[in-house]
Amino acid sequence: MLDPAVIARNLARVREQVGPDVEVLAATKYVDAGDLGALREGGVTLVGENRSDALLEKQERYGDAFTWDFIGHVQSRKVRDLIGRVRLIHALDSMSACTQIQSRADAPVDCLLQVNVAGEDTKAGVPAADVDAFLDEVAALERVRLCGLMTMPPLAEDPEDARPWFSALRELRDRLWPNWEGRHDLARLSMGTSQDYAVAAAEGATIVRVGTVLYRG
């Protein structure tokens, strides 16, 4: 069972480290639906789920108690389960998912483009060199609204090892944004997890996705 007092204390610590302009998203992949009440009591307002079936289950129980984001890999066949249910889709990285959104949505859907800044073969995401072309292709789909970028850096024990990748994402965004102003609003940067969220915030994150750092006493 999660302890609301522990969550509140940890959440305050994270917010102090990232500053008032960075959203703290509680990743709930490993949080049972029955424990979400402790998150609410602890002051969590924004949650992110990795699986569409878990999202549906948890929303049935807690509804508008939270703002809901989807932070898992976006499968084309699961797009229908996300539309109208989440504020933001964090990890869009395929045109097939984009076309599913376009065909199924009645209004623009806010999404972040996942970028594989390190070029890892085992990681999802659009290669940094291909982002401009991807933005160009998505520009024709009026119901896909890209409003920022996200990334997952290579695993590392030292949070400082992630800094160059966070910096690279911010620099990519800053370079591309002026070219796409009016079609894509790239203001958001979703980067940083429990291990390296403070470094991510220092490098320009607007959303950090944290889990264990919130839940452990």
N, CA, C and O of each residue as an XYZ file, in Angstrom:
868
protein
N       0.840     -1.197      0.000
C       0.000      0.000      0.000
C       0.876      1.249      0.000
O       1.875      1.325      0.715
N       0.486      2.214     -0.807
C       1.225      3.476     -0.841
C       0.745      4.392      0.274
O      -0.428      4.381      0.647
N       1.666      5.177      0.795
C       1.383      6.070      1.916
C       1.233      7.498      1.389
O       2.191      8.053      0.851
N       0.047      8.103      1.533
C      -0.147      9.466      1.034
C       0.829     10.476      1.631
O       1.239     11.420      0.955
N       1.202     10.279      2.900
C       2.126     11.211      3.539
C       3.511     11.134      2.900
O       4.167     12.156      2.701
N       3.945      9.931      2.583
C       5.231      9.750      1.906
C       5.192     10.385      0.514
O       6.137     11.056      0.100
N       4.102     10.165     -0.191
C       3.962     10.735     -1.527
C       3.978     12.260     -1.466
O       4.646     12.909     -2.271
N       3.254     12.820     -0.527
C       3.213     14.280     -0.400
C       4.599     14.847     -0.110
O       4.991     15.865     -0.681
N       5.334     14.190      0.770
C       6.689     14.655      1.102
C       7.619     14.550     -0.113
O       8.381     15.473     -0.402
N       7.548     13.424     -0.813
C       8.408     13.241     -1.978
C       8.038     14.188     -3.122
O       8.907     14.717     -3.816
N       6.743     14.389     -3.301
C       6.286     15.286     -4.355
C       6.769     16.712     -4.097
O       7.191     17.409     -5.020
N       6.706     17.132     -2.859
C       7.185     18.477     -2.517
C       8.681     18.613     -2.800
O       9.140     19.662     -3.251
N       9.432     17.553     -2.534
C      10.878     17.574     -2.779
C      11.164     17.674     -4.284
O      12.024     18.443     -4.711
N      10.440     16.898     -5.064
C      10.644     16.936     -6.517
C      10.291     18.313     -7.064
O      11.036     18.874     -7.867
N       9.158     18.856     -6.634
C       8.744     20.171     -7.116
C       9.743     21.261     -6.731
O       9.977     22.196     -7.496
N      10.317     21.136     -5.564
C      11.324     22.110     -5.146
C      12.552     22.036     -6.056
O      13.166     23.059     -6.361
N      12.904     20.828     -6.486
C      14.095     20.662     -7.325
C      13.877     21.088     -8.768
O      14.803     21.582     -9.410
N      12.674     20.907     -9.286
C      12.441     21.217    -10.704
C      11.918     22.621    -10.920
O      12.017     23.148    -12.028
N      11.359     23.247     -9.883
C      10.853     24.600    -10.023
C       9.386     24.650    -10.409
O       8.812     23.635    -10.805
N       8.780     25.813    -10.299
C       7.326     25.950    -10.463
C       6.833     25.812    -11.895
O       5.642     25.592    -12.110
N       7.710     25.934    -12.871
C       7.280     25.918    -14.267
C       7.327     24.532    -14.906
O       6.984     24.375    -16.077
N       7.751     23.527    -14.139
C       7.870     22.166    -14.667
C       6.753     21.300    -14.082
O       6.575     21.245    -12.865
N       6.011     20.631    -14.950
C       4.956     19.732    -14.488
C       5.555     18.421    -14.001
O       6.444     17.859    -14.640
N       5.064     17.941    -12.872
C       5.497     16.659    -12.324
C       4.414     15.632    -12.626
O       3.307     15.702    -12.092
N       4.747     14.686    -13.481
C       3.825     13.623    -13.867
C       4.180     12.357    -13.098
O       5.332     11.925    -13.094
N       3.192     11.774    -12.453
C       3.396     10.519    -11.725
C       3.153      9.352    -12.673
O       2.033      9.149    -13.141
N       4.204      8.587    -12.955
C       4.089      7.411    -13.820
C       3.455      6.280    -13.021
O       3.946      5.922    -11.950
N       2.370      5.721    -13.535
C       1.578      4.766    -12.750
C       1.569      3.356    -13.334
O       0.682      2.562    -13.020
N       2.543      3.040    -14.176
C       2.588      1.710    -14.784
C       2.572      0.611    -13.729
O       1.903     -0.406    -13.909
N       3.297      0.801    -12.638
C       3.392     -0.230    -11.603
C       2.559      0.105    -10.366
O       2.775     -0.464     -9.295
N       1.614      1.019    -10.514
C       0.720      1.370     -9.406
C      -0.630      0.707     -9.639
O      -1.277      0.952    -10.657
N      -1.053     -0.126     -8.705
C      -2.354     -0.769     -8.826
C      -3.463      0.283     -8.784
O      -3.326      1.331     -8.153
N      -4.557     -0.022     -9.466
C      -5.674      0.912     -9.494
C      -6.137      1.276     -8.081
O      -6.527      2.415     -7.824
N      -6.093      0.310     -7.175
C      -6.526      0.577     -5.811
C      -5.653      1.540     -5.049
O      -6.072      2.101     -4.036
N      -4.435      1.736     -5.531
C      -3.502      2.634     -4.844
C      -3.544      4.063     -5.374
O      -2.875      4.941     -4.831
N      -4.313      4.305     -6.418
C      -4.340      5.665     -6.961
C      -4.954      6.669     -5.995
O      -4.665      7.864     -6.058
N      -5.790      6.179     -5.114
C      -6.353      7.074     -4.108
C      -5.283      7.692     -3.228
O      -5.407      8.844     -2.814
N      -4.232      6.936     -2.940
C      -3.125      7.461     -2.133
C      -2.399      8.576     -2.885
O      -1.941      9.543     -2.276
N      -2.294      8.439     -4.208
C      -1.672      9.505     -4.999
C      -2.497     10.787     -4.912
O      -1.960     11.881     -4.743
N      -3.795     10.628     -5.030
C      -4.666     11.803     -4.954
C      -4.552     12.465     -3.580
O      -4.447     13.688     -3.486
N      -4.571     11.664     -2.519
C      -4.433     12.224     -1.176
C      -3.076     12.883     -0.977
O      -2.949     13.839     -0.211
N      -2.058     12.369     -1.670
C      -0.717     12.923     -1.546
C      -0.476     14.163     -2.382
O       0.615     14.732     -2.339
N      -1.476     14.596     -3.144
C      -1.348     15.844     -3.891
C      -1.006     15.696     -5.359
O      -0.799     16.694     -6.050
N      -0.943     14.457     -5.851
C      -0.664     14.242     -7.273
C      -1.892     14.635     -8.082
O      -3.011     14.244     -7.748
N      -1.686     15.408     -9.145
C      -2.794     15.818    -10.009
C      -2.639     15.328    -11.445
O      -3.627     15.227    -12.172
N      -1.412     15.022    -11.861
C      -1.133     14.601    -13.229
C      -0.521     13.208    -13.208
O       0.501     12.984    -12.560
N      -1.146     12.272    -13.919
C      -0.630     10.900    -13.964
C      -0.420     10.489    -15.419
O      -1.062     11.009    -16.331
N       0.496      9.542    -15.608
C       0.771      9.028    -16.938
C       0.731      7.514    -16.934
O       1.374      6.875    -16.100
N      -0.014      6.938    -17.853
C      -0.148      5.482    -17.940
C       0.510      4.977    -19.221
O       0.515      5.661    -20.245
N       1.070      3.755    -19.145
C       1.796      3.172    -20.274
C       0.949      2.250    -21.143
O       1.280      2.015    -22.305
N      -0.128      1.733    -20.594
C      -0.924      0.737    -21.320
C      -2.364      1.216    -21.422
O      -2.936      1.718    -20.455
N      -2.937      1.055    -22.599
C      -4.289      1.573    -22.806
C      -5.319      0.835    -21.951
O      -6.272      1.451    -21.476
N      -5.144     -0.481    -21.746
C      -6.119     -1.209    -20.936
C      -6.082     -0.756    -19.481
O      -7.124     -0.639    -18.836
N      -4.879     -0.500    -18.964
C      -4.762     -0.003    -17.594
C      -5.332      1.408    -17.484
O      -5.954      1.757    -16.480
N      -5.121      2.209    -18.511
C      -5.693      3.559    -18.519
C      -7.215      3.497    -18.401
O      -7.809      4.225    -17.605
N      -7.837      2.639    -19.184
C      -9.292      2.529    -19.151
C      -9.773      2.074    -17.778
O     -10.747      2.607    -17.245
N      -9.088      1.088    -17.212
C      -9.483      0.576    -15.895
C      -9.380      1.659    -14.833
O     -10.293      1.833    -14.025
N      -8.272      2.385    -14.835
C      -8.050      3.387    -13.787
C      -8.957      4.599    -13.956
O      -9.408      5.190    -12.975
N      -9.217      4.962    -15.199
C     -10.128      6.086    -15.420
C     -11.546      5.757    -14.992
O     -12.272      6.639    -14.532
N     -11.951      4.513    -15.135
C     -13.291      4.126    -14.696
C     -13.473      4.361    -13.202
O     -14.563      4.705    -12.743
N     -12.386      4.169    -12.447
C     -12.479      4.307    -10.993
C     -12.275      5.745    -10.524
O     -12.888      6.174     -9.546
N     -11.414      6.489    -11.222
C     -11.012      7.794    -10.680
C     -11.385      8.981    -11.560
O     -11.326     10.126    -11.112
N     -11.763      8.722    -12.794
C     -12.297      9.778    -13.640
C     -11.510     11.073    -13.609
O     -10.311     11.094    -13.885
N     -12.203     12.160    -13.269
C     -11.571     13.480    -13.299
C     -10.822     13.826    -12.012
O     -10.518     14.994    -11.768
N     -10.522     12.817    -11.189
C      -9.673     13.071    -10.022
C      -8.258     13.448    -10.446
O      -7.529     14.090     -9.689
N      -7.870     13.049    -11.658
C      -6.541     13.346    -12.192
C      -6.655     13.898    -13.607
O      -7.671     13.730    -14.282
N      -5.590     14.559    -14.035
C      -5.362     14.797    -15.449
C      -4.566     13.607    -15.958
O      -3.572     13.215    -15.347
N      -4.996     13.033    -17.071
C      -4.415     11.796    -17.581
C      -3.595     12.046    -18.840
O      -4.076     12.674    -19.783
N      -2.359     11.557    -18.856
C      -1.525     11.530    -20.054
C      -1.227     10.077    -20.398
O      -1.298      9.204    -19.534
N      -0.896      9.819    -21.649
C      -0.460      8.483    -22.057
C       1.019      8.557    -22.394
O       1.420      9.325    -23.269
N       1.836      7.761    -21.702
C       3.285      7.868    -21.855
C       3.921      6.619    -22.441
O       5.144      6.548    -22.568
N       3.106      5.633    -22.800
C       3.643      4.412    -23.391
C       3.799      4.523    -24.895
O       3.456      5.537    -25.503
N       4.322      3.456    -25.481
C       4.449      3.400    -26.938
C       3.062      3.389    -27.570
O       2.172      2.668    -27.120
N       2.890      4.177    -28.595
C       1.576      4.317    -29.228
C       1.435      3.284    -30.346
O       2.048      3.416    -31.405
N       0.627      2.263    -30.103
C       0.336      1.259    -31.114
C      -0.851      1.734    -31.956
O      -1.851      2.213    -31.420
N      -0.731      1.597    -33.257
C      -1.791      2.081    -34.147
C      -3.148      1.496    -33.786
O      -4.162      2.193    -33.814
N      -3.160      0.203    -33.446
C      -4.439     -0.457    -33.167
C      -5.049     -0.039    -31.834
O      -6.212     -0.339    -31.563
N      -4.267      0.658    -30.992
C      -4.775      1.096    -29.697
C      -5.127      2.585    -29.674
O      -5.601      3.094    -28.658
N      -4.901      3.275    -30.776
C      -5.172      4.713    -30.824
C      -6.614      5.016    -30.439
O      -6.888      6.003    -29.756
N      -7.531      4.166    -30.878
C      -8.954      4.408    -30.602
C      -9.247      4.483    -29.108
O     -10.192      5.152    -28.690
N      -8.430      3.790    -28.296
C      -8.658      3.783    -26.848
C      -8.146      5.049    -26.166
O      -8.475      5.305    -25.008
N      -7.351      5.834    -26.870
C      -6.732      7.016    -26.269
C      -7.463      8.310    -26.606
O      -7.482      9.249    -25.810
N      -8.058      8.351    -27.780
C      -8.686      9.596    -28.238
C      -9.817     10.007    -27.304
O     -10.725      9.227    -27.016
N      -9.742     11.242    -26.842
C     -10.754     11.769    -25.941
C     -10.561     11.400    -24.489
O     -11.327     11.845    -23.634
N      -9.549     10.590    -24.188
C      -9.335     10.135    -22.818
C      -8.114     10.750    -22.149
O      -8.008     10.735    -20.922
N      -7.193     11.291    -22.937
C      -5.967     11.817    -22.350
C      -5.726     13.252    -22.816
O      -6.134     13.657    -23.905
N      -5.054     13.996    -21.958
C      -4.673     15.365    -22.305
C      -3.602     15.382    -23.370
O      -3.605     16.227    -24.265
N      -2.666     14.414    -23.260
C      -1.462     14.463    -24.076
C      -0.943     13.049    -24.308
O      -0.868     12.249    -23.376
N      -0.587     12.745    -25.549
C       0.094     11.501    -25.897
C       1.576     11.807    -26.014
O       1.973     12.631    -26.837
N       2.410     11.149    -25.193
C       3.809     11.543    -25.063
C       4.758     10.905    -26.068
O       5.838     11.446    -26.302
N       4.402      9.790    -26.665
C       5.433      9.021    -27.356
C       5.020      8.641    -28.774
O       5.138      7.483    -29.174
N       4.543      9.607    -29.515
C       4.176      9.363    -30.906
C       5.447      9.265    -31.741
O       6.318     10.130    -31.648
N       5.561      8.210    -32.563
C       6.791      8.078    -33.353
C       6.580      7.366    -34.681
O       7.546      6.936    -35.312
N       5.324      7.236    -35.114
C       5.090      6.556    -36.390
C       3.974      7.247    -37.159
O       3.021      7.758    -36.570
N       4.103      7.255    -38.475
C       3.055      7.834    -39.298
C       1.801      6.976    -39.272
O       0.702      7.492    -39.471
N       1.941      5.678    -39.031
C       0.747      4.836    -38.963
C      -0.143      5.247    -37.795
O      -1.366      5.285    -37.929
N       0.466      5.553    -36.653
C      -0.319      6.037    -35.511
C      -0.924      7.399    -35.819
O      -2.066      7.676    -35.452
N      -0.162      8.240    -36.489
C      -0.672      9.566    -36.859
C      -1.893      9.454    -37.763
O      -2.873     10.176    -37.579
N      -1.838      8.555    -38.735
C      -2.968      8.416    -39.651
C      -4.181      7.824    -38.948
O      -5.316      8.134    -39.311
N      -3.961      6.984    -37.956
C      -5.076      6.470    -37.166
C      -5.737      7.585    -36.366
O      -6.964      7.651    -36.281
N      -4.930      8.454    -35.786
C      -5.485      9.604    -35.069
C      -6.299     10.469    -36.029
O      -7.417     10.881    -35.719
N      -5.725     10.733    -37.182
C      -6.401     11.562    -38.176
C      -7.751     10.977    -38.578
O      -8.722     11.714    -38.750
N      -7.816      9.677    -38.724
C      -9.053      9.052    -39.206
C     -10.091      8.873    -38.110
O     -11.284      8.797    -38.404
N      -9.665      8.804    -36.851
C     -10.594      8.492    -35.773
C     -11.008      9.692    -34.926
O     -12.070      9.668    -34.304
N     -10.189     10.737    -34.892
C     -10.458     11.866    -34.007
C     -11.439     12.848    -34.648
O     -11.459     13.026    -35.866
N     -12.241     13.471    -33.808
C     -13.162     14.515    -34.267
C     -12.574     15.906    -34.091
O     -13.093     16.882    -34.633
N     -11.493     15.992    -33.334
C     -10.849     17.276    -33.055
C      -9.351     17.032    -32.925
O      -8.931     15.885    -32.769
N      -8.532     18.086    -32.987
C      -7.084     17.898    -32.864
C      -6.695     17.207    -31.562
O      -7.235     17.509    -30.498
N      -5.758     16.283    -31.662
C      -5.246     15.530    -30.513
C      -3.826     16.002    -30.229
O      -2.969     15.971    -31.112
N      -3.579     16.436    -29.002
C      -2.257     16.934    -28.627
C      -1.286     15.781    -28.412
O      -1.570     14.851    -27.657
N      -0.142     15.846    -29.081
C       0.844     14.774    -29.022
C       2.249     15.352    -28.911
O       2.505     16.495    -29.290
N       3.143     14.535    -28.385
C       4.568     14.829    -28.396
C       5.252     13.829    -29.315
O       4.880     12.656    -29.354
N       6.237     14.287    -30.042
C       6.990     13.412    -30.923
C       8.167     12.822    -30.167
O       9.006     13.558    -29.649
N       8.236     11.490    -30.100
C       9.358     10.842    -29.440
C      10.571     10.849    -30.365
O      10.501     10.424    -31.518
N      11.679     11.340    -29.830
C      12.915     11.447    -30.602
C      13.962     10.529    -29.987
O      14.186     10.555    -28.777
N      14.588      9.735    -30.807
C      15.676      8.861    -30.370
C      16.981      9.638    -30.523
O      17.721      9.462    -31.491
N      17.240     10.504    -29.541
C      18.368     11.427    -29.678
C      19.708     10.712    -29.701
O      20.654     11.193    -30.325
N      19.804      9.563    -29.027
C      21.080      8.850    -28.962
C      21.260      7.857    -30.104
O      22.332      7.269    -30.249
N      20.224      7.665    -30.914
C      20.332      6.727    -32.024
C      20.475      5.286    -31.590
O      21.141      4.501    -32.266
N      19.856      4.917    -30.460
C      19.955      3.545    -29.961
C      19.055      2.610    -30.772
O      17.891      2.922    -31.022
N      19.593      1.484    -31.172
C      18.823      0.510    -31.944
C      17.667     -0.071    -31.147
O      16.646     -0.461    -31.715
N      17.826     -0.128    -29.836
C      16.804     -0.759    -28.996
C      15.728      0.223    -28.530
O      14.779     -0.177    -27.855
N      15.864      1.475    -28.874
C      14.911      2.488    -28.412
C      13.975      2.903    -29.535
O      14.366      2.979    -30.699
N      12.732      3.169    -29.160
C      11.768      3.720    -30.107
C      12.067      5.196    -30.315
O      12.879      5.792    -29.607
N      11.398      5.768    -31.296
C      11.562      7.193    -31.534
C      12.101      7.498    -32.914
O      12.786      6.678    -33.526
N      11.787      8.671    -33.391
C      12.272      9.138    -34.685
C      13.715      9.614    -34.522
O      13.997     10.379    -33.599
N      14.625      9.191    -35.378
C      16.002      9.703    -35.300
C      16.018     11.227    -35.420
O      15.219     11.809    -36.154
N      16.920     11.856    -34.702
C      16.972     13.318    -34.692
C      17.076     13.887    -36.101
O      16.467     14.913    -36.407
N      17.844     13.224    -36.955
C      18.048     13.726    -38.316
C      16.777     13.685    -39.154
O      16.690     14.362    -40.179
N      15.780     12.890    -38.725
C      14.559     12.722    -39.511
C      13.378     13.514    -38.969
O      12.286     13.464    -39.535
N      13.587     14.243    -37.877
C      12.463     14.923    -37.225
C      11.844     15.977    -38.136
O      10.619     16.070    -38.217
N      12.649     16.758    -38.810
C      12.122     17.812    -39.667
C      11.216     17.225    -40.756
O      10.144     17.763    -41.034
N      11.645     16.136    -41.360
C      10.843     15.493    -42.393
C       9.547     14.925    -41.809
O       8.501     14.969    -42.456
N       9.619     14.393    -40.587
C       8.422     13.856    -39.940
C       7.426     14.984    -39.678
O       6.228     14.828    -39.918
N       7.918     16.113    -39.188
C       7.048     17.261    -38.940
C       6.373     17.711    -40.227
O       5.203     18.096    -40.225
N       7.111     17.659    -41.311
C       6.571     18.057    -42.605
C       5.441     17.119    -43.030
O       4.415     17.562    -43.547
N       5.641     15.835    -42.810
C       4.623     14.860    -43.200
C       3.373     14.990    -42.343
O       2.255     14.889    -42.848
N       3.564     15.213    -41.048
C       2.424     15.327    -40.138
C       1.658     16.633    -40.380
O       0.474     16.720    -40.055
N       2.305     17.624    -40.933
C       1.667     18.928    -41.139
C       0.396     18.828    -41.977
O      -0.470     19.699    -41.895
N       0.279     17.778    -42.775
C      -0.914     17.606    -43.610
C      -2.095     17.022    -42.832
O      -3.211     16.974    -43.349
N      -1.861     16.581    -41.604
C      -2.910     15.931    -40.808
C      -3.407     16.917    -39.764
O      -2.758     17.114    -38.736
N      -4.538     17.531    -40.015
C      -4.991     18.626    -39.151
C      -5.461     18.159    -37.779
O      -5.581     18.972    -36.863
N      -5.730     16.863    -37.621
C      -6.177     16.387    -36.303
C      -5.045     15.785    -35.468
O      -5.287     15.226    -34.398
N      -3.822     15.900    -35.957
C      -2.640     15.541    -35.163
C      -1.919     16.844    -34.842
O      -1.349     17.483    -35.727
N      -1.950     17.233    -33.564
C      -1.346     18.505    -33.162
C      -0.082     18.216    -32.340
O      -0.158     17.870    -31.161
N       1.060     18.364    -32.980
C       2.324     18.167    -32.265
C       2.636     19.423    -31.456
O       2.682     20.530    -31.992
N       2.846     19.230    -30.172
C       3.067     20.382    -29.300
C       4.336     20.221    -28.463
O       4.460     20.811    -27.390
N       5.270     19.420    -28.960
C       6.536     19.284    -28.266
C       7.221     17.975    -28.597
O       6.768     17.209    -29.448
N       8.329     17.734    -27.901
C       9.141     16.545    -28.121
C       9.351     15.811    -26.802
O       9.237     16.406    -25.730
N       9.653     14.531    -26.881
C      10.024     13.763    -25.696
C      11.168     12.832    -26.067
O      11.396     12.532    -27.238
N      11.888     12.379    -25.030
C      12.964     11.429    -25.269
C      13.228     10.602    -24.030
O      12.884     10.980    -22.910
N      13.852      9.458    -24.270
C      14.382      8.598    -23.216
C      15.861      8.416    -23.507
O      16.205      7.781    -24.504
N      16.749      8.947    -22.677
C      18.184      8.813    -22.936
C      18.676      7.404    -22.626
O      17.942      6.624    -22.018
N      19.886      7.060    -23.022
C      20.452      5.756    -22.658
C      20.502      5.578    -21.142
O      20.716      6.537    -20.400
N      20.303      4.345    -20.695
C      20.385      4.061    -19.269
C      21.786      4.356    -18.748
O      22.783      4.023    -19.389
N      21.846      4.982    -17.583
C      23.138      5.317    -16.980
C      22.958      5.437    -15.476
O      21.894      5.842    -15.009
N      23.976      5.092    -14.722
C      23.906      5.201    -13.270
C      24.030      6.649    -12.808
O      23.404      7.045    -11.824
N      24.831      7.435    -13.510
C      25.045      8.824    -13.134
C      24.081      9.716    -13.910
O      24.131      9.735    -15.140
N      23.196     10.463    -13.223
C      22.263     11.341    -13.925
C      22.945     12.331    -14.869
O      22.365     12.735    -15.877
N      24.169     12.715    -14.541
C      24.878     13.670    -15.394
C      25.160     13.100    -16.785
O      25.347     13.851    -17.742
N      25.188     11.778    -16.890
C      25.428     11.166    -18.201
C      24.271     11.419    -19.166
O      24.431     11.318    -20.382
N      23.101     11.748    -18.608
C      21.938     12.022    -19.455
C      21.894     13.474    -19.928
O      21.157     13.801    -20.859
N      22.670     14.334    -19.300
C      22.589     15.763    -19.621
C      22.809     16.068    -21.107
O      22.048     16.851    -21.676
N      23.822     15.479    -21.757
C      24.016     15.806    -23.175
C      22.809     15.460    -24.047
O      22.537     16.148    -25.030
N      22.090     14.403    -23.693
C      20.935     14.000    -24.504
C      19.754     14.923    -24.270
O      19.025     15.247    -25.208
N      19.555     15.352    -23.030
C      18.504     16.335    -22.752
C      18.816     17.657    -23.447
O      17.939     18.292    -24.032
N      20.064     18.051    -23.371
C      20.489     19.282    -24.041
C      20.285     19.174    -25.551
O      19.869     20.134    -26.200
N      20.583     17.997    -26.101
C      20.433     17.796    -27.547
C      18.973     17.920    -27.970
O      18.680     18.479    -29.027
N      18.051     17.401    -27.147
C      16.637     17.508    -27.491
C      16.193     18.967    -27.457
O      15.485     19.428    -28.352
N      16.612     19.688    -26.420
C      16.245     21.105    -26.331
C      16.799     21.889    -27.515
O      16.100     22.722    -28.094
N      18.043     21.627    -27.873
C      18.648     22.344    -28.993
C      17.961     22.008    -30.310
O      17.801     22.876    -31.168
N      17.548     20.737    -30.474
C      16.806     20.346    -31.669
C      15.487     21.095    -31.729
O      15.117     21.631    -32.774
N      14.773     21.133    -30.602
C      13.502     21.854    -30.549
C      13.700     23.329    -30.884
O      12.946     23.898    -31.675
N      14.719     23.949    -30.279
C      14.945     25.376    -30.496
C      15.309     25.678    -31.950
O      14.992     26.750    -32.464
N      15.965     24.743    -32.597
C      16.341     24.943    -33.996
C      15.134     24.796    -34.926
O      15.000     25.541    -35.896
N      14.259     23.835    -34.626
C      13.141     23.548    -35.510
C      11.931     24.455    -35.289
O      11.198     24.766    -36.227
N      11.734     24.869    -34.056
C      10.495     25.563    -33.696
C      10.195     26.771    -34.593
O       9.066     26.895    -35.069
N      11.160     27.664    -34.842
C      10.835     28.827    -35.686
C      10.339     28.444    -37.079
O       9.530     29.161    -37.667
N      10.817     27.325    -37.605
C      10.406     26.902    -38.943
C       8.972     26.383    -38.978
O       8.334     26.370    -40.031
N       8.467     25.953    -37.814
C       7.151     25.326    -37.776
C       6.129     26.139    -36.998
O       5.008     25.680    -36.779
N       6.500     27.330    -36.585
C       5.570     28.164    -35.833
C       4.341     28.428    -36.701
O       4.455     28.807    -37.867
N       3.190     28.226    -36.122
C       1.955     28.367    -36.874
C       1.339     27.026    -37.237
O       0.129     26.940    -37.447
N       2.151     25.979    -37.314
C       1.611     24.641    -37.578
C       1.845     23.695    -36.408
O       0.920     23.007    -35.976
N       3.055     23.654    -35.896
C       3.362     22.837    -34.729
C       3.855     23.751    -33.616
O       4.760     24.559    -33.824
N       3.250     23.622    -32.425
C       3.711     24.370    -31.262
C       4.595     23.439    -30.442
O       4.096     22.542    -29.762
N       5.901     23.649    -30.504
C       6.845     22.705    -29.897
C       7.306     23.150    -28.509
O       8.456     22.923    -28.132
N       6.417     23.776    -27.757
C       6.805     24.344    -26.468
C       7.168     23.292    -25.429
O       8.029     23.533    -24.582
N       6.525     22.129    -25.482
C       6.710     21.148    -24.414
C       7.916     20.257    -24.683
O       8.186     19.866    -25.818
N       8.631     19.949    -23.604
C       9.709     18.965    -23.636
C       9.479     17.986    -22.487
O       9.607     18.359    -21.320
N       9.141     16.745    -22.807
C       8.918     15.709    -21.807
C      10.180     14.859    -21.723
O      10.480     14.079    -22.626
N      10.908     15.021    -20.632
C      12.162     14.270    -20.476
C      12.549     14.255    -19.011
O      12.272     15.193    -18.263
N      13.194     13.172    -18.621
C      13.600     13.010    -17.229
C      12.676     12.071    -16.488
O      11.453     12.188    -16.570
N      13.278     11.125    -15.753
C      12.527     10.174    -14.952
C      13.056     10.235    -13.510
O      13.774     11.168    -13.151
N      12.703      9.257    -12.702
C      13.066      9.297    -11.283
C      14.565      9.487    -11.071
O      14.980     10.143    -10.115
N      15.367      8.922    -11.949
C      16.818      8.978    -11.746
C      17.426     10.325    -12.109
O      18.380     10.767    -11.468
N      16.883     10.977    -13.128
C      17.586     12.133    -13.682
C      16.694     13.352    -13.902
O      17.030     14.228    -14.699
N      15.553     13.415    -13.199
C      14.595     14.491    -13.445
C      15.167     15.881    -13.164
O      14.830     16.839    -13.859
N      16.027     15.998    -12.155
C      16.576     17.314    -11.825
C      17.473     17.827    -12.952
O      17.447     19.013    -13.281
N      18.263     16.931    -13.538
C      19.117     17.305    -14.669
C      18.251     17.681    -15.867
O      18.537     18.653    -16.566
N      17.190     16.907    -16.102
C      16.288     17.205    -17.218
C      15.661     18.584    -17.066
O      15.574     19.345    -18.030
N      15.225     18.901    -15.853
C      14.630     20.216    -15.618
C      15.632     21.328    -15.860
O      15.289     22.370    -16.417
N      16.865     21.109    -15.443
C      17.905     22.119    -15.652
C      18.192     22.331    -17.136
O      18.657     23.398    -17.537
N      17.915     21.314    -17.947
C      18.170     21.405    -19.390
C      16.925     21.783    -20.194
O      16.941     21.747    -21.425
N      15.849     22.144    -19.496
C      14.708     22.694    -20.203
C      13.453     21.859    -20.230
O      12.506     22.219    -20.929
N      13.399     20.749    -19.496
C      12.177     19.949    -19.462
C      11.003     20.796    -18.982
O      11.149     21.614    -18.073
N       9.847     20.595    -19.594
C       8.623     21.210    -19.093
C       7.743     20.182    -18.381
O       6.829     20.541    -17.639
N       8.032     18.893    -18.617
C       7.347     17.796    -17.928
C       8.395     16.753    -17.548
O       9.194     16.338    -18.387
N       8.392     16.329    -16.284
C       9.236     15.203    -15.875
C       8.321     14.058    -15.468
O       7.286     14.272    -14.836
N       8.712     12.838    -15.835
C       7.890     11.651    -15.604
C       8.549     10.820    -14.502
O       9.552     10.150    -14.746
N       7.997     10.862    -13.307
C       8.657     10.216    -12.172
C       7.742      9.159    -11.551
O       6.517      9.279    -11.573
N       8.373      8.123    -11.000
C       7.610      7.041    -10.380
C       8.139      6.703     -9.002
O       7.622      7.190     -7.997
N       9.174      5.868     -8.949
C       9.668      5.363     -7.663
C      10.096      6.465     -6.716
O       9.960      6.319     -5.501
N      10.607      7.560     -7.241
C      11.054      8.646     -6.363
C       9.878      9.246     -5.593
O      10.072      9.871     -4.550
N       8.663      9.058     -6.105
C       7.482      9.552     -5.398
C       6.950      8.560     -4.374
O       6.375      8.951     -3.358
N       7.146      7.279     -4.648
C       6.414      6.259     -3.895
C       7.206      5.643     -2.748
O       6.616      5.080     -1.827
N       8.519      5.740     -2.789
C       9.344      5.082     -1.767
C       9.541      5.979     -0.560
O       9.746      7.186     -0.689
N       9.475      5.368      0.621
C       9.670      6.110      1.846
C      11.121      6.345      2.155
O      11.444      6.965      3.168
